[in-house]
Structures are given as C-alpha cells and as structure tokens.
Amino acid sequence: MMRLLLTTFCFLPLLFSCKSTQYTPKNYKGSQIIAGSSGGVTGMMKEYILLDNGHLFLSKGLTGEWKEVRKLKKSKTREIFKKAEILGLSTVKFKHPGNMTYYLNLKQPPRSNEIKWGESGISPPEGISEFYNYLLSNF
C-alpha cells in the first residue's frame, strides 16, 4: 500500500505539469487572416489575427504585444476563411496606403498576400471593405 501511494505521489506532478500547445501568431504554422489599421495623427496600430484553428489575437498600440481575445467556433472560422477564398484575398494585388491605412493579409505558408488601402480618392477592389467590416463585426 505504501509503495502505491509513493508511486502515485511521484507521478501526480508529472500529470499536472503537462500543458497544451500555446499558439501565437509568431509560432503558428497554419493559415492566418490579418485585419488591421494604422496611422492617423497618433500613428496607432490595431491588428487582429485569426488563426485557422479559431484562435483570435489582438495587438494594439505601439508595443505590438499579442493577446488572445477568444476562440471562434470551428464553423465560424471555416466560414471566414471560405469568404476570404471566394473574395480572392490570396491573389488580389492592391497597395494604396494613406494617412490612415487599412489592411488585410492572408497568410497561407509559404505564401502571403497583403492588401492596403486608405489613399484619398482611391477605393479598394470590390468586396474588400465589406469583408474587412465583416471581420471586425465577428471579432
């Protein structure tokens, strides 16, 4: 009986020390959708990153620190990535930043495609602003 208790106490800390994998935008190997804005008078930046596993991160200010906001349901995450695919986010070429710049970036390693807009008098391609607003309303 004493041997069983001793064995249990030896292995109990090992059981509780196991942690699940912590995903961050920097170490994640899968697809990501990035939606953000920067510039203006203060030069502030606000950026959301949605990983294809549903983890959603936010970085704002000048520090660039990532904080996990929440985890989206699998169905919502699939819906968002499907809309990005239909929109052609991986191939649309558009770079017209302005004083206040908005951007979308689809990362599908090893490829990445970024769209920027904000230049006065130049509108982004059809559907881009709507998709950006759709993302922010879901985040």
QUIURZI-V404147 format. One record per pair of residues at least 4 apart in sequence whose ideal C-beta (glycine too) atoms are under 8 Angstrom apart, sorted by the first residue. I is the first residue (numbers start at 1). J is the second residue. Records with the same first field share a line. If there is no record, write none. Layout:
# QUIURZI-V404147
I->J ; J
This chain:
# QUIURZI-V404147
1->5
2->6
3->7
4->8
5->9
6->10
7->11
8->12
10->14
11->15
12->16
13->17
14->18
23->27 ; 28 ; 51 ; 53 ; 55
24->28 ; 57 ; 66
25->32 ; 49 ; 51 ; 57 ; 66
26->66
28->32 ; 51 ; 53 ; 55
29->109
30->51 ; 52 ; 53 ; 109
31->51 ; 52 ; 81 ; 106 ; 107 ; 108 ; 109
32->49 ; 50 ; 51 ; 52 ; 105 ; 106 ; 107
33->49 ; 50 ; 80 ; 81 ; 84 ; 89 ; 104 ; 105 ; 106 ; 107 ; 135
34->47 ; 48 ; 49 ; 50 ; 103 ; 104 ; 105 ; 106 ; 107 ; 114
35->47 ; 48 ; 50 ; 103 ; 104 ; 105 ; 132 ; 135 ; 136 ; 139
36->45 ; 46 ; 47 ; 48 ; 102 ; 103
37->45 ; 46 ; 47 ; 100 ; 101 ; 102 ; 103
38->43 ; 44 ; 45 ; 46 ; 47 ; 100 ; 101 ; 103
39->43 ; 44 ; 97 ; 98 ; 99 ; 100 ; 101 ; 118
40->44 ; 99 ; 100
43->62
44->60 ; 61 ; 62
45->59 ; 60 ; 61 ; 62 ; 64
46->58 ; 59 ; 60
47->58 ; 59 ; 60
48->56 ; 57 ; 58 ; 69 ; 135 ; 136 ; 139
49->56 ; 57 ; 58 ; 59 ; 66
50->54 ; 55 ; 56 ; 57 ; 72 ; 77 ; 80 ; 135 ; 139
51->55 ; 56 ; 57
52->77 ; 81
53->77
54->71 ; 72 ; 73 ; 74 ; 76 ; 77
55->68 ; 71
56->68 ; 69 ; 70 ; 71 ; 72 ; 139
57->66 ; 67 ; 68 ; 69
58->66 ; 67 ; 69 ; 139
59->63 ; 64 ; 65 ; 66 ; 67
61->65
69->139
72->76 ; 77 ; 80 ; 138
73->77
74->78
75->79
76->80 ; 138
77->81
78->82
79->83
80->84 ; 135 ; 138
81->85
82->86
83->87 ; 131 ; 134
84->89 ; 90 ; 106 ; 131
85->89 ; 90
87->92 ; 127 ; 128 ; 131
88->92
89->104 ; 106 ; 113 ; 115 ; 131
90->106 ; 108 ; 111 ; 113
91->113
92->113 ; 115 ; 125 ; 128
93->113 ; 115
94->115 ; 116 ; 117 ; 124 ; 125 ; 128
95->114 ; 115 ; 116
96->116 ; 117 ; 118 ; 119 ; 122 ; 124
97->101 ; 103 ; 116 ; 117 ; 118 ; 119
98->117 ; 118 ; 119 ; 120
99->118
100->118
101->116 ; 117 ; 118
102->116 ; 117 ; 118 ; 124 ; 129 ; 132
103->114 ; 115 ; 116 ; 117
104->114 ; 115 ; 128 ; 131 ; 132 ; 135
105->112 ; 113 ; 114 ; 115
106->112 ; 113
107->111 ; 112
108->112
115->124 ; 125 ; 128
117->122 ; 123 ; 124 ; 128 ; 129
123->129
124->128 ; 129
127->131
128->132
129->133
130->134
131->135
132->136
133->137
134->138
135->139
